[in-house]
Amino acid sequence: MPSTVEKLSPTRVKLVIDVPFAELQPEIDKAYKQIAGQVSIPGFRRGHVPTRMIDQRYGRGTVLQEAINAALPRLYTAAVTEHGLAVLGQPSIDVTKLEDDQAVQFTAEVDVRPDFELPDLSGIAVTVDPITVSQADLDDRVELLRQRFATYADLDRPAGVGDVVTIDITASQEGEPLSDSDAAGMRYTVGEGGLIDGLDAAVTGLAAGQSATFASELVGGPHRGEPADITVTVRKVQARELPGVDDAFAQMVSEYDTAEEMVAGLRNNLERLARLDQAGEARNKVLDAVIDAAPFELPEKLVADEVAARKEQITDQLAQAGMTVDDYLAANPDEGAPGADAFFARLADQAGRALRAQILLDRLAEDLGVGVTQEDLTSLIVQKAQANGTTPDEEAQHMVDHDHMSEWLGEIRRGKALGEMVSRARVTDTRGAVVDMMNLRSDGTLATPAPAAPAADGRETITVNLPAKKAAHKGGQAPE
């Protein structure tokens, strides 16, 4: 099947594919068979209608169009493979010649990965914060444990600062109740703040069974930011009693026998978490450095589609929470954007850098021959199940039913490529110490370096035992 490729820009090509008519015969035969099974013509059994009758009734062109639509994905993929193109996104396909029993030609324009040179990764150097666990951090973790295992004693007196109250909250505007702003059985520590302005003053001095009404501004729901009359009713007043940090406490809340061992274990956990945070900082900085060192042009449509998808996702999520982008920015001044336009401009920049990162990592994975194993895929499925509150079997079925296999394998390969990228760079902390990224485990511990095992070419064949698709269908002319 002869084909040519024309470079329209650094990020877009045009394929011209000439198809010998004989190559369409399997799809033509299948098209006749499908049509014969769908139509009813007097004198012929369904499924046994002769091809000449189908041509007379529906036209040969209908059959050819059906056959071409079915053949396009196969023919397009073969041409892409022949020319070694790294395509980005879906192609725009146009059938330019269709002569029955003679010739078929179609063109496909598609965005492709631009050519660029990867920098010498050994020359990439970044600096990260050192691992530090302060006494304050450790004290906070111990205090969280004490609060988690606190006991509560009922008090027969009005609530004061530091007491824990169980409250019901109702809201109204001009005497009309706002049922979607109610809350019942909420536990709240008096003086803690961060809920509704005026709540602390209202509950202070109230005993169980007493209520107070005050004016404030709603902080959530469809009426967020609107003034309302808030009525709070105290159901219970309690004193929180925190356990002491002793051996008995350590045995109750941990696997340790003594308080000293428990505190040492907490410190070790904090160090592991800090090591993981440090590794995340290192990965981000190394990737940013490589992006800056390897400039290349991005396909405009690819960027526009990614920005549009992110914008739609954010606006939909905010709408479900009854918020606009301006509402969100007002509530989150640390976002650093003075308005919706600036916010979405920053979003576009982030989308562009994310696409650059993906393209870089895909290229590096190819250059290094990064492979994916069954264990890699199983690990990702388990991670997604934990994040989504599902089972690994459900995630595997979702992957198959929604054609996510190639997407998830790409995600794994890029993650492994990033690990290789970081391992080749030089990472030090601000104190000058080299950060060991090679032997870092997923739980934040460091493995003892093992001797390198010989490998053939670095590639591994993946065999996945996955559930079958429940249903599959494709429509349209462009390959999916």
N, C-alpha and C positions, 0 to 999 in steps of 0.2 A: 504494500500500500504506500505509494509515493506521497511524500509530504514535504513542505518547505516551511521555514520559520523566518519571519521578518521582525526585526527589532523596531518597534514604534517609538520607544523611549527607554530610558534605563530600567523602567519598572513595568513595561508592557510589551507584549509580543503579539504577532498575528500568525496563526497557523493556517496554511492552505493545504487541505487534505483531499487528494484524488482517490476515489474508491472504485476499484474494478467492480463492475456490476455483479459479477459472480459472488463477490464477498457478501452481498446482501441477501443471497438466496435463502439462507437459514431463517432470517427474519421475515422474508416475504412469505415463505411457506407457513411460518407460525402465524403471520397476520391473516392469511387465508383461513387457516384452521380456526382462529379465534372468531373471525367474522361469521364463518359457517356455523359455529356453535351458538351464535347470538341471534341470527336472523331466522325468520320463518318464511319460506317460499313454497307455495302450493306445488305438490307433486314431488317434493324432496323432503327426506327426513332431516330433522335438525342435526347439524354436524356433518351432513353428507351433501351439502350444496356444492355443485361443481364450480370451479374457479371462473369458468366463462360466464356463469349466471351471476356471480358476484360482480364481475367486471361490468356486465350489462346493467345490473340494478344500481350499483353503488360507484362504479367507475374504478378503473385501474389506479388512478391517482390517489384515491383514498387508501388503497392497499399499500402503495409505495410510501405514502406519508407515514402510515402506521409502522411500516418496516424501518424507515429511516429513523423515526423517533426512538425505536427500540435499539437500533444499532449505534446511534450517536455516542452514548457513553463509552462503549467498547472501542470504537474507532478513535475517539478523542483521547482516551487514556493511552492507547497504543502510540499515538503520535507524540504525546507528552513524554512518554517513556523513551521513545526513539531519540528525541532531541535532548533528553536529560534536563527537562525544565523543572524548576522548583516553583510550582504555581501557588498563587495566593488568592483565594476566593474562587468564585464561580465564573465560568467563561460566558461570553456573549457569542452565540452561535448563529450562523446564517447559512442556509443551503443556497449556493450560488449557481449550481448546475444540476439538472435532473432530466436525463434523457433515458427513456425506458429501453432497457436491454443494451445500453451503450455506456453511459458515464454518469457518475455522481461526484459532485465536488461541494465541499462546504468549508467555510472559514470559521475560525474561533479566535476571538481576541480575549486575552486574559492577562491579569496582573501576575508578575513573576518576581521572585526574589532578585534584588539587584546584585550586581557583582561588587565585591568589596574585599579588602584585605583585612584579615584578623591581625590585631597587634600581637607582638611578642608578649605572651602572658607572663613570662618570667620577669618582664620589665614593669609589670603593674605592681605598685606598692600602695597600701592603704594603712591608715592608723585608726585604731578603735579604742574605746574606753577600756580601762583595765577591769578585771573582775573584783568587785568590792562588796562585802557584806558588812554593813555597819551594825553596831549594837542596837541602834534604833530599829533597823530592819528586823533584827532577831526579836526584839521586845514586841514589835507589832505582831509578829507571827505567833508568839506565845499568847499575846492578849486575844488574838482571834480565836485561838483554841479555848481559852477560858470563857470567852463570850459564847462560843458554840455549845459549851457544856454547862452554861449557867443554869441556875434554878430560879424560880420565881415564887415569891411569897405574896399572897393577897394582903392588901392594906385597907384598913377601915378608916380612911381619912382622905381628904382632898389631895389631888395630885400636885407634886412639886417638881422642880428641876431635877432631872436624873431618874425620876420614876418612869416605869414602863406602863403605858395605858393601852387598853384595847378600845378602839373607837369606831363609831359609824359616822360617815360623812354624807350629807345630802347638800344639793345646791339648787338654787332657784333664781330666776330673773323676773322681776316685777310680779312676784307671787306665783309664777308658773314653774313647777318642778322641772329640773333637768335630769331625767332618769339616767342618761348616759354619762353623768358626772358623779354618780353615787359610788360609795365604797363602804363595805361592811366588814367588821371583824379585823380591822387593820391594827397591827401592833406598832406603837410609836413611842420613842423615848423623848420625854419632855425636855426641851432645850436643845435637841439635836439639830433642828432646822432642816432646810432643804426640801420641804414638802409644800405647804401653802403658807404664804405670808400671813401672819396673824394667828396661826394655829397655836403656837406656844402660849401666847398671851391668853387665848380663849380657853385652853384646857387647864391652865394653871389655876388651882383653887377649886376645880370641879371634882366631886366625889362620884363614885359609881352610881349610874342612873340619872345624873344631871346633864343638862345640855346648855349650849351657848351658841349664839348666832353672831357672825361678824361679816363685814364686807371685805372681799378680796378679789383676786384675779385668778381665773381658772388656769391650771398649768398643763392640761392635757385634754384629749378628746376633740370633738368637732367644735367646741366652744372655747378652745384654748386661747388665752390672752384676753378673754372678755370678762368684764366685771360681773360679779354674782354675789348673792347672799349665801354664805356657807353656814350650815348648822352642824355642829359636832356634838355627838352624844358619847359620854364616857360609859363604857360597859364594865370596865375592870381597872383598878389601880393596883400595881404590883411593884415590889422592890426586887431588883435583879441582884442575885447573890453569886459572885464569881468564885470558883474553886481556887484554892491555893495551889501553888506550883510545888508539889512534893512527889514522893515516889508513888503514892497511891494514885495521884492524878496521872502521872506518866503511864502507869500500868492500865489505867482506864481508857486513855485516849490514843495510845500508841503501842508499838510492839516492844518498847523498851521497859526495863525493870526499874530504872532510876530516873529522877528528874534530870540529873546531869547528862545521862546518855540521851534522853529525849531532846534536850536543848542542843547537844552536839549533832544529833540527827537532823534537827530543824536547820541548823547552820549548813550542814552538808547539802540539804535540799535547796536552800537558797543559793548556795554556790553553783549547783548544777543548773538552776534556772538562770542565774547570771551568765553562766558559760553559754547557754543556749541563746540568750539575748545578745551576747557578744558575737556569737557566730552569725546570727541574723544581721547584725550591723555590718559584719565583715562581708557577707554575701552581697548585701545591697551596695556597699561602697565599691567592691570589686566590679560588680556588674555595671554600676554607673561609670566607673573609670574606663571600662572597655567600650561602653557605648560612646563616651566622649572621644575615645581614641580611634573609633572606626566609623566615621561619618558616612552616611549613604542616603540616597533619596528614597522616600516612602511613597507607595502608590496613593494618590489622592483619595480614590474611592474607598480603599481599605481603611484609611484613617477616618474618613467621613462616616462610614458605616459603624466603626467601632465607637466613635464619639456619640453617634445617634443612639446606639444600643445602651451605652452607659447612662446617657441623659434620660432615656426612657425608663430605665431601671430605677434610677434615683427618684425621679418625679413620681413614679408609681408607688414606690415605698413611702414617700412622704405623704402622698395623697391618702394612702391607707391609714396613716397616722393622723390625718386631719391637718397636715402642715403644708406650707408652701416652702420654696427654697429660701425666701427671705425670712420666714419664721425660723427655719433651721439655722440659718446663719446668725440670727439674733440670739438664739439659744446656745450657739457654739462659736463664740468669738475667736477661739483658738484656731478656727479654720483659716483665718488670715485673709479672707476674701471680703471686700467692702460691699459687695452686691452680687446679684445673680449673674450678671454678665461676667464679672471677674471670676466668679466661682466656676462657671462653665468654661471660661478660657483656660483656667488652671486644669480643669478636667480634660480638655482637649490636649494640653501638653502632657498630662499623665498618660493619656491613651496613646499618644505618639511614642513616648518612651517605652511603654509596655510592648508595643508592636516591635520596636527596635530590639528590645530584649529578646522577644520570641524569635525574631529572625536570626539574631546573633547566636542564640543557643541552638537553634536548629542547624545552622551552618557548622557550629563547633561539634555538635553531636555527629554529623556526617563525617567531618574531617577525622574525628577520633574513633569512628566506628563504634559509637556507644550502642550497646544492645539492651534489650529488655527481657527479663526472665519471668517465668511464671510466678516466682516469689515476689518480684517487684509489683506485678499486677495485683496479686492477692493482697499485698500490703496496702496498696492504694485503695482497693475496695473496702478493706477493713477500716481505714482512716475515714473514708467518706461515710461509711455506715455509722461510725462513732459521732461524726460531726452532724449527721442528719437525723440521728435517733432511729435508724433503721437497722436491719440485719444485713450481713454481707451477702446473703442469698438475694435479698430484695435489691441491693445495689447492683449485683451482677445481672439480674434480670432487667433492671432499668437500663444498664449499659447496652445490653443486646437489643432490647426493644426500641431504643432511641438512637441506635447506630453511633454510640459514643466510643466504640472500641478504639478507632484510630486517634480520636481526640485524647483519650486517656493515655494511650501508649505514647503519644507526643508529649503529654504532660510529664510522664515519667522520664522520658529521654531528656527533656529540657532540664528537669531537676538533677539528673545525673551529670549532664553536661555542665551545669552551674557548679556542682561539686568539684568536677575536674578543673574548671576555670579557677575556682578559689584556691584549690590545692597547688596550682602552678604559680599563683601570685604570692607576693610577700606581704604578710599581715603581721603587724606588730601593734602593741598597745602603746599608750602615751608615755609609758615608763621605759619603752625600748625593748620589752620582752616579746619574743616571737610567739604568736598564737598558733597552737597546734590544731589545725582544722582537719588534718588527715585522719586522726584517730578519735575524733569526737563521735560519740554514740548519740542516738536519738533521745536518750534520757539525760543527756548532759554529762555523762561520765566519759572518761578517756580510756580507750582500749590500749592494751599493750601492743605495739607494732609487731605484725607477723611477717615472716619471710614472704616475699612476693612469689606467687605461683606462676609457672609458665603458662602462656596462653597462645592460642593459634593466631587469631587476628582480632581479638577483642570483641567479636560478635557472638551472640548467643541466639539460638533458635527458640522461639516461644511456642509452647503448646498449651493452650488454654482449654480446660474442660468447662464449658459454659452452657447455660440453658439455651434451648432453641428459641428462635423468634416466635412469638405468638401470631403475628401477622406481619406481612411486609408488602408494601406497594410503593410505586414511584410514578410521578406524573410530570408532565412538561417535557420540553425538548432538551433543556440543559442538563448535563450530568450532575448527579448529586454526589 
